[in-house]
Amino acid sequence: MITEEHLGFSITPCAVMKPDYSATERYDFAIVGMGIGGLTLGALLANAGKRVIIFEQHYLPGGYGHTFVQGRFAFCAELHYVWGCGPGERVYKMLEKLGLETDVTFRRLDPDGFDRIIGPGVDYTIGSGFDRELERLGQMFPGHKPGLREYYEIIDTIHRQMYDLPIGFSWRTILAHPKRFSYVLRYATWTLERLFDKLDFPSELRLILAGQSAIFFMPPRDLSLLIQAGGVGSYNRGAYHPAQSFKHVMGSLLGKIKEQPECRAMLSTEITGIDVEGGMARSVTTARGERFSADTFLLGLDAQLSLDLIGREHFPKAFLRKLDYDYGPSVVSVYLGLKDIDLWDYGLGEQNIFWHPKADLNEVYDDQLGDTIPERPYFFCNSPTLRPHDSVLAPEGRSQLVMVAPCTYENFAKLRSGSEDAYQTAKQRFADRIIAVVESELVPNLSDHIVVKAVGSPLTNDFYVRAPKGNCYSTPLDPQHVNLGRLNYKSPFPNLHYVGASSSLPGFATVIHFACMLYEKLTGDRVY
């Protein structure tokens, strides 16, 4: 069993509720999971006057967007920067619907350069505006300007068509509107590398264009071109960070549920079963033996977990095949609290930095996802305290630095099953090698300024947010899993629906967009 001592995080005690075995409370909607999808749906439904109950097994809301405290620092678990938050965009419209648009605000990162790609022969800062990037890269690679123009046209068109897809779309949707979704149809099975090969891009240009892939955890040879287009196209319209903190974002959504008199939010409450009768979901049961009934059930958790909650025998064979997906890579996350150092002096700022030990990203991932810890790991890093932020993130005069590196679950799970000491040693060794690269390449003597160090592994993710195998995005983001037959919101039970990365596509704004469309479908009320 993984304990808080093993993980290095403290667990806030919660009040133990006396179980009530006799009465079953009834609600309009029961939501399992306070990730961003569950919180968005819960807030919208509660705001519309529906009776909502929402459960979370963790003692903190937010899923991968939760904020944990270590020492005098507060770190967001896995959200680093997001898209779709500008005025009139999807996240803003959701907040506007809830009356939160002036309380929960986002600040746009520098459109002239918010992602810095560093690797052999490359140090390039990506900004907003495909036309601007075309001119800059066209000057660096003049012989490839026609190819770059075609690349950006393909990426931009796929991005627009993907966001035009309705909830519950299928091959039938696409084939009924072949012109409207022509690029999605044409490139559905393409990888990013296939497009690079078609355009005959050199390795340095490939590294720049694929350099943000730490947000996808897939090398170009495997990464779905649809995912590249969805992410890069969205960030092209603006990269954002909360003006306060992600804790404030999640807390505000939860607050909209809790403030409604007939709604209820239950943290530290694990759902252990979902009762099905007559082909319909009837109630949920908690680990404390409480039962709650609802007209409709919404699962903001990985869809495969519903097999254990409901029972595999209740699922048709055809649907079981939809749930037979693999899980994508996980990460080692290193959270540092620093003193007596100004990271601005070392060239760090609001930007996100993607550091690559090799120019060939396929080779980088072969090393990163192999059986051993790489000597010089590939990682993403940023400093939330170099952006305008809530004072809860760090004490006055101190700062944060957060690094994230892709890895495999299996290596850590094998070590943990054999020896707790071996697992802890490997976790710290991985973190120390990332820190060593930061010291050699970015911030000399960084170790001298560390006052807080927390390290998360794939097992940490599994334990705290119930992410099977510690996955970050549910399935791998390759064409095999990102396709037009992918699991959507529908389950075999008419009154039970999925919401989250396994049923939509991953990403803060993407899951919010999906949740808003599901809300519209369930209620007939409009968000967009």
N, C-alpha and C positions, 0 to 999 in steps of 0.2 A: 504493500500500500504506500502511495506517495503521501508524504506528510508535509506540513508547512516548513518543518525543519529541513527536509530534503530540498524543497524548492527555494528556500531563502526568502519567502514572502510571508508576512504576518497575516493572520486571518482574524478579522474582526468578529467577535462573538455576537450571535444574534439571540433574541429571545426565543425560547422554546414554546411553541403554541400547544395547548392541550388539544389532542385529537378529538374530533367529534365524529363518531362512527354512525350515529343515528340519522342525522339530518344531511340532506344533500342540497347545497345551495345551487340555484339555477341562474344562468346568465344568457344574454344574447350571444356573446362571443367568449370563448375561452382560448387564450393564446399561450402557447408553450414556448418560452424563450424570450429574453429581453435583449436580443441582438438588435441591430438597427432596423431590420425588417419588422420584427415583432413590436418594437417600440413605436415605429411609424404608424403601423396599422392600428395599434392600440390607442394611440393618441387621436388619430383621425376618427375612429369609431366612437370613442368616449366623447369627443368634441361634438359629434353628431347626435349625442343623446342616447347612444346604445349602452346597455349594461355589459361591461367588460371586466373579465378577470384575467390577469396575466401572471405567469409563473416564471421564476428563474432559479436554477439550482445554485448559482453563484451568489455570494453575498453582495455583489456589485452589479449594476445594470450596464448594458452596452455591448456584451459579447466581446469581440476583438477591439471594440471601441471603449472598453472600460478603462478607468484610471485607477492605478494602485499606488499606495504610498510606501516609500522606502526611506527611512530616516526622515529628513525634512524636505524630501523631494516627492513630487507626484508625477508619475510617468503614465502616458497613454500606452496601453499594451501593444497595439499594432497599427493604429491609424497614424499616418505621418503627414500626408497632404491629400487633398480631394479635389474633385471637379464638380461642375454643375451647380455652383453656389452663388453665382452672380445674380443681380436683379433680373427678374423675368425667367431665370433658369429653373430647372426642376426642383432642386432642393429649396430654393427661395419660395417657389409657389406652394410647396408643402407647408413651409413655415408660415407663409401668409394665410393659408387656409386655417391654421391653428391660432392665428393672432400672435405669433412669436417672431415675426420678421424684424422687429426692432429690438428684441431682447436677445435673440440668438443670431448673431451676425458673423460674417466671414470676411476675411481680408484677402484680397488677391495678391499672390506673390508676384514679384517683379516680372512683368510680361517681356522684358528684354532679356531675361535669363533666370530660369528657376530650377533647371536641372543641369548639373555639370557632369560631363562624361570624361573620365580620366582613364587612360590606358596607354600601352606602348605607342608612342607617336601621336597621341590624341589628347587634347585638353580643350574641350568644346562645351560651350554653354548653350543649351537649347532654350529658346523663348517661344512666345506665342506668335501665330501668324504664319501659315504655310508659305505665303508669298515672300515674306521676309526671310524665312529659312531657305527657301529656294534660291534667293539671291546670294545669301551668305555662303551656302554650300556650293552653289554654282561657281563662285569665285575660287573656292578651294579646290574644286574638282571640275574644271571647265569642260572637260571632255564628256562629263556625265550629266550636264544640265538637262538635256532632253529626257534622260532616264529619270532624273529627279522630278521633273515636271509630271511625268507619267505616274511616278510613285505617289506624289502628293495628291494627284487627281483621284487615284484609286482609293487611297486611304480616306480621303474626305468623303467620297461618294458612298463607300461602304458604311462609314460612320453615320451619315445622315439616314441611310436606308435602314440600318439596324435600329435606330431610335424611332423609326416610323412603324416598326413591327407591333402589332397589337398583342395583348396578353393572351396566352393560350394559342399562339400561332403554331402552324404545322407546315408540312410540305404542301398541303392543300392550299393554305394561305398564300404561299409563295407562287405556286403554279397558277392560282386564280388571278394574280397580279404580276405577271412576268416582267413587265416593263418597270413597274414601281419598285420591284425588289431585284432588278436584273443583276446588280453587282454582288448582292448577298448570294444569289443563286450561282453565279459564275465562279465566285471565289470561296465557296463554302468548304471545299476540301483542300484549299491551298495552305501551305505554311508560309511564314515570312521568308524563309530561305529560298523557297521556290520563286518568289517574286524577285528577291535579290539576284538569283541566278538568271532569271529572264532578262533583267536589266543590266546584268554583267557589272555589278558594283564591286569596287575593290575593297579589300579587308578594312581599311581605315574608315571608309564611308559606311560600311556595314556596322562597324562598331558604334559609330555615332548614332545611326538610325535605330539600332537595336539596343543601344546602351542603357535605356530605361528598363530593360527586361527584368531587373530585380523586382519590379512591381508585378511581374507576371510569373517569375520563377520557371521560365522555360527557355531553352536555347532556340535560336532561329530555325534550326532544322525541325523542331517539334512544335513551335508556337503557332497557333492558329492565326492566319492572317486577319480573320474577323476580330479576334481579340486585340491584335496590334492596332487595327483601325479604330476599334471602340475606345481603347485607352488613349492612344496618341491623339486621335481626333478630338476627344473630350478635353484633354489637357491643353490642346491647341487653343481652345476657347477660354482658357483660364484655369490656373492652378490656385487653390485656396487653402487657407488654414483658419480655424476658428479665431475670432477676435478675442475670445476669452480662453476656452479650453474645450477639448472633447468631453471632459467631465460635465461641463456646463451644457453642452448640446444634449447629451444623454439624459442628464438630470431634468432638463426642461421638458423633454418629451415624456419622461416618466411622470413629471409633475402634472401634465395635462390629463393623464389617466387618474392619478390619485385625487385630483381636486373635484372630480365628479362624484356626487354623493352615492350613486349606486354602482360604482366601479371599485375594483380592488386590485392591488398589486402585492404579490407575495414573493419576496426575495428569500434566499436560502431554503427554497422549496423544490425538491426534486419530484418530477412526475415519473412514476414507476409503471403506470399502465393507462391505456386508453380502451375503454369498454366499447365493443361493437356489437350491435344486435340488429337483425333484420337489414343488414347492409348499410346501416347508418351508425356514426359515432354517437355515443350516448353520454359518456361522462369520462372524467379523468380521475385517477387516484394518485395521491401523493405518498411519499415514503413514510409519512406519519399516519397513514390510513384514512385521510380525509378524502371525500368524494365530492366532485363538483360537476354539475350538469350544465349543458349549454345547447343552444340551437345550432351553432356553427363552431367548428374548431379550426384553429390556425396554428400550424407548426412552424415556428421560427427556429428550426434546428436542422441538422443534416438529415436529409430524407431517409437515408438508410437506417437511422435510429428508430424510425417509426415501425420497422419490422419487429423489433423487440417490444416496443410499447403496445402494439396492437396484436401481434402474433402473425407469423409468416403464413399460417394456414388461412388467414382471412384475405390474402392478396391473390388475385388471379395470376396465372403463370406469365401472361403477357406483360403485366405490370411489374412482376418480379424481375423481368429482364431489364426494364427501365432502371431499376434500382441496383442493378449489377454493374456498378461503375467503380473504377479505380479512384484512389485518392492521390492528389498532387503532392509536390514536395512540401516540406515544412521549413522552419527557420531556427537558427540560434539568434536570439536577440540579446544585445548587451546594452544595459541602461546605466549611464554614468552620471553621478552628481559631482560637480567640480567646484573647487575654490581657488582663489588667488590666480585666476587666469582670465584673460579676455580673448575669446576665440576669434574676434574680429581681427586681432593682430596677426593671425595666421591665415588670413584669406578666407575664413569661413564666414558665412552670413546667412541670409534667408534661404540660400540655395540648398537643394538636395544634391549630394555627391554620390556618384556611382563609380566605384574604383574597381578596375579590372587588371588582373595580373598578366593577362595575355590578350592579344588582339582578336583571336579566334574565340568567339563566345561559345561555340560548340565544345571546344577543348576545355574552356573554363568550367562548363557545367559537368563535363566528364570527370574533372578533378573534384569539383565541389560535391557531387552526388555519388562519389565512389565510397570505398570501404574505409578510407583513412581520412583524417583531418588534413586538409591541404596546408602546406607550409605558409603560403601567403593567400589567405582566403579572399574570395570575391565578396564585396559587401556594398551595401547602401548605408549612408549616414546623413544625419542632419542634427541641428541644434534647435529644439523648439523655443528655447529661451532667447534666441537671437531674433525672434519674431515678436511682435506685440503679443503679450500673453497675460493670462490670469496670474496673480501673485501666488496662487497655490502651487505652481509648478516648481518653484525654487525660492529659497530665502534671498533676501536682498543681497546683491553682489555675487551671487553664485549662479551657476549655469548647468545645463544638461547637454549631454552628447549621447545620441542613440545610434547604434549600429545594428544592421540586420543582414544576416548571411544565409542563403539557401542551404539546406542540408537534407539528409534522409532520416526518417523516423526509425527505420530498422536498426541502424547502428546503435543508437542510444537505447532502444528498447532491449536489444541483445545484451548490452553492458549492464543495464539496470536489472535484468533478470538474473544475471550472474553475480553481480557485486555492486552494492550501493557505492562503495568507495571508487570503483572503476568508473561508474557512471558520473559521479561528481567530478572526478579528476578529468575525464574527457570533456565535460561541459566547460570547466574552467580553462582547459588547454585551448579549446576552440576560441573562447572569448579572448584569451591572452594573445593568441596569434592575430586576431583582428586588431586588438589594441596595438600590437607591435607594428603592424602595417601603418596604422594611423600615425604612430610616432615617427616612423621612418619616412613617411610620404607627406604628412599634413601638419601634425602638431608635435614637434619634438618635446620630449620630457612630459608627455601627457600624464604618465603614471604618477608623477610627483604631485599632481593636483586632484587626484581621485579621492573623494571622501565617502562616496556611496557607489557600490557596484552590485547590480542585480543581473543575473543571467537566466534567461529562459531558454528551454530546449523544446523539442517536439512533445516531450512528455508533459511539460508545463502547460502547453496549449491544450493537450488532451484533458488534463486534470481540471483546468479552470473554465474552459469554454466548451467542453465536450466536443472538441474537433477531432474526429477519429483519425488516428495516426498523426495527430498534430497538424493536419493539413491547414493551409492558409486560405485556399479558394475552393474547397471541396474537391472537384475533379481536376485532373491535369487540364491545362488550357490548350489542348491540342485538337486537331480536326476530328479525331476519333470521338472525343467527348463534347466538343463544342460543335454541335450540328443541329440541323433542323428537326431532328427527332428527340432532342434533349428533353429531359423531364421539365415540366412546367408546373403551374400551380395545382393542377388537377390530381386528385388521388382516386382510388376506386370507390371512395365513399362520397356521395354527393355533398355532404355537409362538412367535409374535412379537406383543408387546402394547405399547400406548402408555401412558405415564403422564406427566401434566403438565398445564399450563394448556390446551393445545390439545385435549386429550382428555377432561378433566374440566371444571372451571370454575376460574378463577384464585383465588389467595389461599393463604397459608401453611397455615392449618388445613384449607381445602377440599382442597388437593392431598394433604395428609397423610391426610385422611379417605378420599379416593379410593384412595391407595396401600395403605391398610390393608384396604379392601374387596377390592382386587385380590390382596393377599397371602392373604386368607381364601379367595378363589376358587381360587388356584393351589395352596394347600397343604391346605385343609380345616381349618386351625388357626384359632382364634378370637382376635380382638383386642378386639372390643366385646362 
